[in-house]
Amino acid sequence: MEKALELMSSHTFDAILTEQTLMDGGGLKILSAARESDPSVSVVFLTPEVGSAAAAIHEGAFDFLAKPSAPDEVLLAARRACEHTLLRRKNLLLEAIVEHSPSEYEIYGETAAMREVRQSVSYVGPTNSPVLITGESGTGKEVVARAVHRHSLRVNKPLLSVNCSGMYADSLEHRLFGDHAPAKRGLLEAANQGTIYLKGIEALSLAAQERLVPGLTQGRLSGTTRTDVRLIASSHCVLEERVKEGSFRRDLLQALDVVHIHLPPLRERKADIGLLCTFFSQRTASKLGLKPRNVSSEAMAKIQSYNFPGNVNELRNLIERAYMLATEGEIGPDELLVQSDGGRQSGDVTTPEVPAAVIPEPSQSFDLLGLLKEAEQVLIRRTLESTGGSQAEAARRMGISRSLLSYKINKYGIRMA
């Protein structure tokens, strides 16, 4: 079984046939590992008991064969599994090409910062330059990425969007680069002449980053296949800091950072809140088949005093939630579930005390980055302990995404007892 797990981590298969009850009881482990490394691959179980195959099907197996089976039956099952895998991969590719109404991806805002963003999009759109979009979570980085594509000469070609922080490193690398076989093209090759948007590029493994650099600098993938793809990437991190930490390649950052568009947080452009409220209200009403609702002056005053840690996405959710509470009349302050002091009704956000052992004496020389890492690890461990190990709740309390917390846990090797 160990050899099978090793092969699955380093190769892509169209089908996997395995015994349901291996000597080490690893049949279901093979299935679990296959689904983790490549969710599209089809697994067929060979089982001596047809009745026990139900558990395998429930766990996600494609099919099963009763043992013993004739060779032609095994070949037929393998062929059907390969066809099913190819169909699933085509569907995944189609899912990556998401169509949205143009209005959904307009860049709204009349502050100087947002006018500058729109100007940058109009300038860079018609070029083939890579674009790096940065900003806090929820500031609208995907909106800008799609706007760049709409303004480009590739607008009639595919725009493929990949959430790098939403997949395991090996699965992500396989999905991006594929294998050398024609039927196993990666998304980068499939997007030829189009655009690919890598959301959360800081989550790419160093191996994947190394393979990506030739595509940006030489127009080649893995040093062999030629490709004509425009790359747009986004990150909520300061990638220069990741370079210093050793988790992001400097040559990739230099290749990406030809055009850099930074999105300010909503708290720094509160003059845009009224315009955004109108847009989100009209869009929500249209989806629900209702008449658009205005935001009352009292409600507007309330959200103007709120700091919006979730930025534009949080404002959109507030407006949509208000429509769930009432369907007509003005949106009042009671329908916007925030507190005027900038905290949340579900619990005030507090800043935990950094352990005294981490803080050096002012007269001493110290390694700031090292101390920040140490403090981060301590605070993550304390928060996880307080939530009983629940990563979702810990991420909510720390005001970061679940995927970012998972990345940091793996990065620091944090283990809960």
Secondary structure by P-SEA (a helix, b strand, c coil): caaaaaaaacccccbbbbbcccccccaaaaaaaaaaacccbbbbbbccccccaaaaaaacccccccccccaaaaaaaaaaaaaaaaaaaaaaaaaacccccccccccccccaaaaaaaaaaaaaccccbbbbbbbcccccaaaaaaaaaaacccccccbbbbccccccaaaaaaaacccccccccccccccccbbbbbcccccccaaaaaaacccccccccccccccbbbbbbbcccaaaaaaaaccccaaaaaaaccbbbbbbcccccccaaaaaaaaaaaaaaaaacccbbbbcaaaaaaaaaccccccaaaaaaaaaaaaaacccccccccccccccccccccbbbbbccccccccccccccccaaaaaaaaaaaaaaaaaaaacccaaaaaaaacccaaaaaaaaaaaccccc
